[in-house]
Amino acid sequence: MPYKARIAAILGPTNTGKTHYAIDRMLGHRTGMIGLPLRLLAREVYDKIVAARGPSVVALVTGEERIVPPRATYWVCTVEAMPEGMGCDFVAVDEIQLCADPERGHVFTDRLLRMRGTSETLFMGSDTMRGPIAALVPGVEFVRRERMSQLVYTGSKKISRLRPRTAIVGFSVDNVYAIAELLRRQKGGAAVVMGALSPRTRNAQVDLYQNGEVDFLVATDAIGMGLNLDIDHVAFSSLTKFDGRRMRPLAPNELAQIAGRAGRGMSHGTFGVTGEASPLSDEVAEAICSHSFTPIKKLNWRNAALSFGTPETLIRSLEAQPTDERLVKAREADDLIALKSLASRPEVMARASSPQSVKLLWDVCRIPDFRGISHGEHAGLLEVIFGHLHERGSVPDDFMARQIHRIDRTDGDIDTLSKRLAYIRTWTYVAQRKGWVGDEEHWRGSTRSVEDRLSDALHERLTQRFVDRRTSVLLRRLKQKEALLAEVNDKGEVTVEGEFVGRLEGFRFRQDKDATGQEAKTLKTASLQALAPHFHLRADRFYNAPDTEIDFTEQGGLMWGSDAVGKLEKGDDALKPRVVAFVDEAAGPDVMQKVQRRLQHFIDRKIAALFEPLLTIQRDEALSGAAKGFGFRMIEAMGVQPRGPVADEVKALDQDARGALRKHGIRFGQFTIFLPLLLKPAPTRLRLVLWSLAQGLDTFPEAPPPGLVTVPATPGLPVEHYAVMGYRAAGERAIRIDMLERLADMLRGMDSRGGFEASADMLSITGLTLEQFADLMQGLGYRAEKAEREKVKAVDQTVPTDEGVAHEAEVPPITEGAENADTPVFDAGQPDAIEPGAITEAPEGVNAEAETVEEKIEEIPDQGEAPIAEEPADPAEPDPIDAVSSEDTPVGTAPDADIAGPETEVFYTFTWAGTRGGQQRGRRGGAPGRGAPQGGKPGAARGPKGAKGGKRPPKGKGASGPKSFESRPQKKDRIDPDNPFAAALMGLKDKS
């Protein structure tokens, strides 16, 4: 009868001697292999077997370490590094419950299903694995082992009250270092044990604890995997951990695995929580003490029968689905992620053209990402290694030397040395793979010596103070009763316990830039907690601060003095933006709400004050019909509306509606309809911010400097941006819209068809040189013709009369009153506008006695719907924006500044161009002046033949030549009924 190999599952809680039992069973066989979950534990078991049988027969194989003597009969390995096909008499796998681990579980499941000893196979682990093992391993024998000592839950205790021989468990490097620093200050020091440490560093740290040099051990969950230490109490400083994908709470069986490190042999142990960890529930504590946990039902699995034909077939085989319902497909591991990344690169695909090369590619992809960098960076390194191995058969010596030389430095702090240790592990792994380097013995020794030097340096740093004096604020992270003293001076500089830690800017803490690494991470948390009282005091002071201390920026930021305290965001209404406060989370919700309320009050009051005319329109219940609708149109436009888009609406307003709107300050200009009060610098600045928010812009246009009549036009800036600024682009400059309306009033009296020159007043109000003014006029639709002439000597402007009384020379009146409003000025930006000056006679059907220029113009048939000059500025109404001062006028802007020579001068003649930039000209052609040029054709002033309203005047009886037509003279007695000053004059006239 053939001998049947024994397969046994040794199950039970911690401290039952399972691993010790397996070592004894292995040494009873001629050959054996044991797989362990951690490199640290493998080293510990290796040292025990070496002590019992000598180094000549014991091999150690891990990802980064390979000690294989020629006569090796006992193999101690990490589970991932267990070689297959060895045919050992004995095989054991420890901590078999890790089959359920989402990251490494598929490896343990593979060993459970496929790894067997020829004589005996043992699986050691938790009782929770009984069901899956029974279902998946035929003929398995179960051996239950009981804990040799009791485990008792003692609740929560502060770190300062923990007794000696305690291991405090954290689940991040930050947490471990913070606790170690606190223990250094309060208890004289602590040893540090983490899975990322090299065995040499870890052993040196454990010796500090085991020898009694320190009474406390700070560790990660690495101590839960079989490390045997003299621990009386285990205290959890946290009950959550990051599992490589997310933060999650630890399951009761995971807590039990770690808590079970307390009480070795026959000594009883205790466990509890400390620091920020909340107390365990009664159910969880009882489950840990009685070792009763939910059985594992599903094991992670990945296909082991791989196909190496092509990278694609390899990937498909790795992604195969399990056929047993007790197995679940493992999540995508790092090696598969790396394979997919490399398979997408053309050069790698060109190399991986045979099964051997695909197998090599897969071996390279299995290099762990010890550095913990991004998948892309890790894949880039693997591509380089694969290229060397495929092309040369091994990694070049000079390449290896450069990589190791960069790492071989022992300067730096704990974080720096830990990173270098992680980096050297990659090259240690490469050197341990058979055939990957030329001189294997040399490179294995070289990487091992570098790791040893770094390990010794790290151990040295760990035994010193972990960080400088400032990191004493870590006490705050552990919620000790002792309150740290934080002070903030008038410059915002923050000191904790007398040490400078950073600055307080508004309600956000900016830590000292000199802090780096671990120090920087913990420093901010501790400082914010120490600053909690200061946040509340500062919030009270801010809430009671006057509005004069708060302001908004042109990009929507909110400032308190020089500190940014919030920003504006788009709200449901353009005039009702939302406020987002800049407050550190540690300040608490009360501070956040108080700051946000104060900022909302500020911006609401600012809008109410600066946009009061608009809000008055909104509240005016007397407005109705078209006037009400147009009023809301002005509110939407924030007080500045180009006339073109609303020409129809303006035309539909009767005089009563216009009068009602004028009472609110709305001015119906030739180019723009606007509220003059809203052109002041402060409303303009706020309008730009609110409009930009409403438009969803990322970068807001900035307001021009206050007081400038014209500014350089920005190429590519949308037209609507100028309107919101209160300007209109014309040529290479943009002119302020109120000054443009003044200029339009002046141009209304000019002979735009016959030609006219710029007056001193025109240059004065624009503050431009003659050349700049010519460019501006061309931007408005005029043609500028440059010429030279002899200088005319200035003469006395008064001439004697027959009566001997001096009279001033006649000068055409230039005012902003209604008396000069009979002739429209053409808006070159609107396609269907009536050209200024095109009306030289009242066309048929037009009421020649119309009371206002709006009535006369709107009665002209077929004139299009472009903005027509309806209402020049009321001369009796003071302009809220001062005219340009002498300081704003550029040097050399006198009208005669452009001199061609001592006896000549340059001048420009301006005539109406009709169109500009391809825009459609008005339906009525002709020049925009008050009169037609002398000798002009009879129809010249009326437009081209055939155009609507362009009839030729009938020839007079007996006419002997072309008849000249002139525009109707202005009526000096025309009174604007909406002008209160003109109405008063009418009353005086009636009395007389």
HELIX and SHEET records of a PDB file:
HELIX    1   1 LYS A   18  LEU A   27  1                                  10    
HELIX    2   2 ARG A   39  ARG A   53  1                                  15    
HELIX    3   3 PRO A   55  VAL A   57  5                                   3    
HELIX    4   4 VAL A   79  ALA A   81  5                                   3    
HELIX    5   5 ILE A   96  ALA A  100  5                                   5    
HELIX    6   6 GLY A  105  ARG A  114  1                                  10    
HELIX    7   7 ASP A  127  MET A  129  5                                   3    
HELIX    8   8 ARG A  130  LEU A  136  1                                   7    
HELIX    9   9 ILE A  159  ARG A  161  5                                   3    
HELIX   10  10 VAL A  173  LYS A  187  1                                  15    
HELIX   11  11 PRO A  199  GLN A  210  1                                  12    
HELIX   12  12 ASP A  221  GLY A  224  5                                   4    
HELIX   13  13 PRO A  252  ALA A  259  1                                   8    
HELIX   14  14 ASP A  282  SER A  290  1                                   9    
HELIX   15  15 PRO A  311  LEU A  318  1                                   8    
HELIX   16  16 ASP A  334  ALA A  343  1                                  10    
HELIX   17  17 PRO A  346  ARG A  351  1                                   6    
HELIX   18  18 PRO A  355  CYS A  365  1                                  11    
HELIX   19  19 HIS A  375  ARG A  392  1                                  18    
HELIX   20  20 ASP A  397  ILE A  407  1                                  11    
HELIX   21  21 ILE A  414  GLN A  432  1                                  19    
HELIX   22  22 GLU A  440  THR A  463  1                                  24    
HELIX   23  23 ARG A  469  VAL A  473  5                                   5    
HELIX   24  24 LEU A  474  ARG A  477  1                                   4    
HELIX   25  25 GLY A  517  ALA A  530  1                                  14    
HELIX   26  26 ALA A  532  TYR A  543  1                                  12    
HELIX   27  27 ASP A  547  GLU A  549  5                                   3    
HELIX   28  28 GLU A  585  ALA A  587  5                                   3    
HELIX   29  29 PRO A  589  LEU A  610  1                                  22    
HELIX   30  30 GLU A  612  ARG A  619  1                                   8    
HELIX   31  31 GLY A  625  GLU A  636  1                                  12    
HELIX   32  32 GLY A  644  VAL A  646  5                                   3    
HELIX   33  33 ALA A  647  LYS A  651  1                                   5    
HELIX   34  34 GLN A  655  ARG A  662  1                                   8    
HELIX   35  35 PRO A  676  LEU A  679  5                                   4    
HELIX   36  36 PRO A  681  GLN A  695  1                                  15    
HELIX   37  37 VAL A  719  MET A  725  1                                   7    
HELIX   38  38 ILE A  737  LEU A  747  1                                  11    
HELIX   39  39 ALA A  760  THR A  766  1                                   7    
HELIX   40  40 LEU A  770  GLY A  779  1                                  10    
HELIX   41  41 ALA A  818  ASN A  820  5                                   3    
HELIX   42  42 VAL A  853  GLU A  858  1                                   6    
HELIX   43  43 SER A  886  ASP A  888  5                                   3    
HELIX   44  44 PRO A  980  LYS A  991  1                                  12    
SHEET    1   A 8 ARG A  66  ILE A  67  0                                        
SHEET    2   A 8 VAL A  58  VAL A  61 -1                                        
SHEET    3   A 8 TYR A  74  THR A  78  1                                        
SHEET    4   A 8 GLY A  32  LEU A  36  1                                        
SHEET    5   A 8 PHE A  90  VAL A  93  1                                        
SHEET    6   A 8 GLU A 120  GLY A 125  1                                        
SHEET    7   A 8 ARG A   6  LEU A  11  1                                        
SHEET    8   A 8 GLU A 141  ARG A 144  1                                        
SHEET    1   B 6 LEU A 151  SER A 156  0                                        
SHEET    2   B 6 GLY A 269  VAL A 273  1                                        
SHEET    3   B 6 HIS A 233  PHE A 236  1                                        
SHEET    4   B 6 THR A 166  VAL A 169  1                                        
SHEET    5   B 6 PHE A 216  ALA A 219  1                                        
SHEET    6   B 6 ALA A 191  VAL A 193  1                                        
SHEET    1   C 2 THR A 240  PHE A 242  0                                        
SHEET    2   C 2 MET A 247  PRO A 249 -1                                        
SHEET    1   D 2 LEU A 299  TRP A 301  0                                        
SHEET    2   D 2 LEU A 327  LYS A 329  1                                        
SHEET    1   E 4 ALA A 486  VAL A 488  0                                        
SHEET    2   E 4 GLU A 493  VAL A 496 -1                                        
SHEET    3   E 4 GLU A 499  GLU A 505 -1                                        
SHEET    4   E 4 ARG A 508  GLN A 511 -1                                        
SHEET    1   F 4 ILE A 550  PHE A 552  0                                        
SHEET    2   F 4 GLY A 557  TRP A 560 -1                                        
SHEET    3   F 4 ASP A 563  ASP A 573 -1                                        
SHEET    4   F 4 LYS A 576  ALA A 581 -1                                        
SHEET    1   G 3 VAL A 640  PRO A 642  0                                        
SHEET    2   G 3 THR A 672  PHE A 674 -1                                        
SHEET    3   G 3 ARG A 667  PHE A 668 -1                                        
SHEET    1   H 3 THR A 710  PRO A 712  0                                        
SHEET    2   H 3 ARG A 733  ARG A 736 -1                                        
SHEET    3   H 3 TYR A 727  ALA A 730 -1                                        
SHEET    1   I 2 TYR A 782  GLU A 790  0                                        
SHEET    2   I 2 THR A 904  TRP A 912 -1                                        
SHEET    1   J 2 THR A 798  PRO A 800  0                                        
SHEET    2   J 2 ALA A 806  GLU A 808 -1                                        
END                                                                             
